[in-house]
Amino acid sequence: MELTIRDYYKAARRTMNDKLTWQQTREHALHGIASECGEIHGLYQKTYQGHELIKERVMDELGDLAWFWMELCFAEKIDPQEVLEYNIDKLVKRYPDGFQAERSVHREI
């Protein structure tokens, strides 16, 4: 099954807590994003202690991160598809010929 970003948004939206206020929803999303980033970081950090990096665990945490990103998009009334398009437009302007370290160091945008 191919899932578009908008399909994912709709599916994720079904599992968001409608009893939260707008501000609580936004804060929940922000706390969740920070927490999931920490969990992902922890998976990689543990490899220095001999733990195996398991792709499925990374995917699980990335999925949770995506869910919280959708929740923040919902709270801010932002279409996640527009976020992706906006980001690519910005990157094309910044790196019209693909990534270049020199442009990264001396970027204007």
Backbone as CSV, one residue per row, in Angstrom:
resi,resn,N_x,N_y,N_z,CA_x,CA_y,CA_z,C_x,C_y,C_z
1,MET,0.841,-1.182,0.000,0.000,0.000,0.000,0.889,1.250,0.000
2,GLU,0.606,2.139,-0.917,1.335,3.406,-0.957,0.554,4.431,-0.141
3,LEU,1.253,5.079,0.759,0.630,6.025,1.675,1.183,7.417,1.389
4,THR,0.305,8.350,1.078,0.760,9.720,0.871,0.879,10.416,2.223
5,ILE,1.541,11.542,2.234,1.683,12.305,3.472,0.310,12.749,3.976
6,ARG,-0.576,13.098,3.074,-1.930,13.518,3.483,-2.733,12.334,4.022
7,ASP,-2.553,11.150,3.445,-3.199,9.943,3.982,-2.706,9.680,5.405
8,TYR,-1.395,9.798,5.580,-0.821,9.578,6.915,-1.389,10.588,7.909
9,TYR,-1.464,11.839,7.494,-2.004,12.893,8.358,-3.414,12.541,8.814
10,LYS,-4.251,12.124,7.869,-5.641,11.765,8.214,-5.682,10.582,9.170
11,ALA,-4.848,9.585,8.920,-4.824,8.404,9.784,-4.294,8.753,11.176
12,ALA,-3.260,9.566,11.234,-2.707,9.980,12.527,-3.705,10.845,13.279
13,ARG,-4.401,11.694,12.571,-5.373,12.603,13.186,-6.428,11.836,13.972
14,ARG,-6.803,10.657,13.511,-7.802,9.840,14.197,-7.380,9.474,15.614
15,THR,-6.070,9.433,15.877,-5.583,8.981,17.181,-5.124,10.136,18.076
16,MET,-5.408,11.365,17.670,-5.048,12.524,18.498,-6.157,12.799,19.510
17,ASN,-5.757,13.305,20.652,-6.688,13.565,21.750,-7.462,14.851,21.497
18,ASP,-8.727,14.726,21.145,-9.569,15.891,20.868,-9.979,16.654,22.124
19,LYS,-9.677,16.112,23.285,-10.040,16.794,24.532,-9.020,17.853,24.933
20,LEU,-7.886,17.872,24.250,-6.854,18.868,24.557,-7.199,20.198,23.899
21,THR,-6.832,21.281,24.557,-6.976,22.596,23.950,-5.933,22.732,22.848
22,TRP,-6.065,23.802,22.063,-5.077,24.053,21.011,-3.680,24.142,21.618
23,GLN,-3.553,24.881,22.716,-2.239,25.055,23.341,-1.711,23.735,23.891
24,GLN,-2.567,22.938,24.513,-2.135,21.640,25.028,-1.715,20.712,23.892
25,THR,-2.440,20.755,22.788,-2.085,19.924,21.632,-0.717,20.331,21.111
26,ARG,-0.501,21.618,20.989,0.800,22.107,20.512,1.918,21.689,21.461
27,GLU,1.714,21.874,22.751,2.746,21.512,23.725,2.977,20.006,23.749
28,HIS,1.904,19.228,23.642,2.042,17.765,23.592,2.905,17.367,22.402
29,ALA,2.641,17.984,21.247,3.420,17.680,20.047,4.887,18.066,20.230
30,LEU,5.133,19.241,20.788,6.513,19.692,20.976,7.271,18.795,21.957
31,HIS,6.619,18.431,23.054,7.258,17.514,24.006,7.519,16.162,23.348
32,GLY,6.559,15.690,22.562,6.716,14.409,21.891,7.846,14.416,20.877
33,ILE,7.951,15.496,20.115,9.037,15.608,19.130,10.387,15.549,19.839
34,ALA,10.526,16.322,20.914,11.793,16.329,21.665,12.086,14.946,22.244
35,SER,11.067,14.309,22.789,11.241,12.994,23.396,11.648,11.951,22.370
36,GLU,10.980,11.937,21.228,11.297,10.944,20.199,12.691,11.169,19.617
37,CYS,13.084,12.426,19.451,14.456,12.697,18.991,15.459,12.123,19.979
38,GLY,15.163,12.280,21.270,16.034,11.711,22.299,16.081,10.193,22.233
39,GLU,14.931,9.567,21.993,14.911,8.112,21.900,15.709,7.619,20.699
40,ILE,15.580,8.305,19.577,16.363,7.944,18.390,17.849,8.113,18.687
41,HIS,18.192,9.221,19.281,19.592,9.483,19.628,20.122,8.398,20.555
42,GLY,19.297,7.983,21.511,19.703,6.943,22.449,20.013,5.617,21.773
43,LEU,19.249,5.280,20.737,19.521,4.036,20.013,20.930,4.055,19.416
44,TYR,21.310,5.186,18.863,22.640,5.301,18.259,23.719,5.407,19.328
45,GLN,23.423,6.105,20.413,24.386,6.248,21.512,24.748,4.887,22.084
46,LYS,23.769,4.009,22.197,24.008,2.693,22.789,24.921,1.819,21.936
47,THR,25.078,2.157,20.648,25.994,1.366,19.820,27.427,1.521,20.311
48,TYR,27.729,2.628,20.985,29.062,2.823,21.555,29.285,1.932,22.770
49,GLN,28.204,1.363,23.281,28.285,0.470,24.435,28.085,-0.980,24.031
50,GLY,28.147,-1.237,22.732,28.071,-2.605,22.245,26.692,-3.075,21.833
51,HIS,25.685,-2.223,21.953,24.338,-2.619,21.537,24.246,-2.629,20.014
52,GLU,23.447,-3.545,19.516,23.199,-3.612,18.080,22.155,-2.559,17.707
53,LEU,22.378,-1.875,16.598,21.387,-0.938,16.088,20.397,-1.735,15.251
54,ILE,19.156,-1.765,15.703,18.127,-2.558,15.047,17.240,-1.632,14.223
55,LYS,17.223,-1.868,12.931,16.507,-1.008,11.994,15.040,-0.832,12.385
56,GLU,14.392,-1.891,12.818,12.975,-1.812,13.173,12.741,-0.878,14.361
57,ARG,13.686,-0.828,15.296,13.541,0.086,16.436,13.707,1.530,15.976
58,VAL,14.635,1.762,15.048,14.791,3.104,14.482,13.512,3.497,13.752
59,MET,12.975,2.580,12.957,11.733,2.859,12.225,10.582,3.143,13.189
60,ASP,10.521,2.409,14.283,9.469,2.619,15.273,9.536,4.037,15.832
61,GLU,10.720,4.465,16.207,10.883,5.806,16.781,10.677,6.892,15.723
62,LEU,11.134,6.649,14.494,10.885,7.613,13.415,9.388,7.751,13.153
63,GLY,8.675,6.636,13.234,7.218,6.677,13.074,6.569,7.507,14.173
64,ASP,7.020,7.331,15.406,6.490,8.140,16.510,6.796,9.618,16.288
65,LEU,8.001,9.902,15.807,8.376,11.282,15.516,7.463,11.867,14.436
66,ALA,7.177,11.084,13.405,6.277,11.535,12.340,4.897,11.830,12.905
67,TRP,4.417,10.991,13.827,3.094,11.213,14.426,3.050,12.550,15.164
68,PHE,4.071,12.819,15.961,4.090,14.084,16.700,4.236,15.276,15.754
69,TRP,4.961,15.084,14.638,5.071,16.147,13.638,3.692,16.445,13.060
70,MET,2.915,15.380,12.785,1.553,15.569,12.281,0.690,16.295,13.308
71,GLU,0.870,15.967,14.581,0.091,16.625,15.621,0.415,18.120,15.670
72,LEU,1.678,18.470,15.507,2.057,19.882,15.486,1.486,20.569,14.247
73,CYS,1.532,19.901,13.115,0.911,20.463,11.908,-0.576,20.723,12.153
74,PHE,-1.258,19.765,12.786,-2.679,19.932,13.095,-2.884,21.130,14.011
75,ALA,-2.104,21.213,15.075,-2.270,22.307,16.042,-2.056,23.664,15.395
76,GLU,-1.120,23.741,14.473,-0.781,25.017,13.839,-1.541,25.246,12.532
77,LYS,-2.419,24.287,12.190,-3.192,24.377,10.940,-2.282,24.518,9.719
78,ILE,-1.278,23.658,9.675,-0.306,23.641,8.588,-0.457,22.321,7.844
79,ASP,-0.579,22.393,6.529,-0.655,21.195,5.703,0.749,20.590,5.614
80,PRO,0.945,19.340,6.080,2.288,18.753,6.054,2.861,18.636,4.646
81,GLN,2.003,18.474,3.642,2.486,18.438,2.259,3.128,19.776,1.896
82,GLU,2.521,20.864,2.341,3.087,22.190,2.073,4.427,22.366,2.767
83,VAL,4.587,21.784,3.953,5.872,21.859,4.665,6.962,21.215,3.823
84,LEU,6.673,20.034,3.297,7.664,19.329,2.483,7.998,20.099,1.214
85,GLU,6.967,20.610,0.547,7.194,21.378,-0.679,7.989,22.652,-0.385
86,TYR,7.632,23.339,0.685,8.334,24.569,1.084,9.805,24.269,1.359
87,ASN,10.059,23.161,2.055,11.431,22.807,2.395,12.261,22.500,1.160
88,ILE,11.685,21.747,0.219,12.427,21.435,-1.006,12.689,22.697,-1.817
89,ASP,11.702,23.582,-1.908,11.909,24.858,-2.608,13.062,25.631,-1.987
90,LYS,13.104,25.668,-0.663,14.180,26.367,0.043,15.539,25.737,-0.267
91,LEU,15.591,24.401,-0.265,16.850,23.708,-0.518,17.325,23.881,-1.953
92,VAL,16.385,23.911,-2.904,16.757,24.121,-4.304,17.360,25.519,-4.474
93,LYS,16.777,26.499,-3.797,17.335,27.857,-3.859,18.712,27.909,-3.209
94,ARG,18.861,27.207,-2.098,20.124,27.218,-1.361,21.209,26.454,-2.105
95,TYR,20.840,25.335,-2.699,21.801,24.460,-3.381,21.279,24.134,-4.781
96,PRO,21.285,25.088,-5.707,20.705,24.861,-7.034,21.383,23.740,-7.818
97,ASP,22.635,23.469,-7.535,23.367,22.413,-8.241,23.647,21.223,-7.323
98,GLY,22.854,21.054,-6.282,23.104,20.010,-5.290,23.980,20.562,-4.173
99,PHE,24.163,19.765,-3.135,24.917,20.235,-1.977,26.337,20.613,-2.345
100,GLN,26.762,21.754,-1.811,28.147,22.213,-1.939,28.546,22.789,-0.594
101,ALA,29.638,22.274,-0.028,30.086,22.711,1.292,30.299,24.219,1.333
102,GLU,30.867,24.784,0.295,31.127,26.224,0.252,29.827,27.015,0.386
103,ARG,28.799,26.586,-0.314,27.500,27.281,-0.214,26.893,27.100,1.174
104,SER,27.167,25.971,1.797,26.644,25.737,3.140,27.300,26.677,4.150
105,VAL,28.599,26.832,4.042,29.339,27.705,4.958,28.968,29.164,4.763
106,HIS,28.757,29.572,3.513,28.496,30.985,3.184,27.098,31.169,2.621
107,ARG,26.123,30.541,3.227,24.773,30.611,2.671,24.077,31.902,3.042
108,GLU,23.235,32.345,2.115,22.461,33.563,2.323,21.047,33.226,2.782
109,ILE,20.542,32.077,2.392,19.161,31.691,2.666,19.127,30.709,3.813
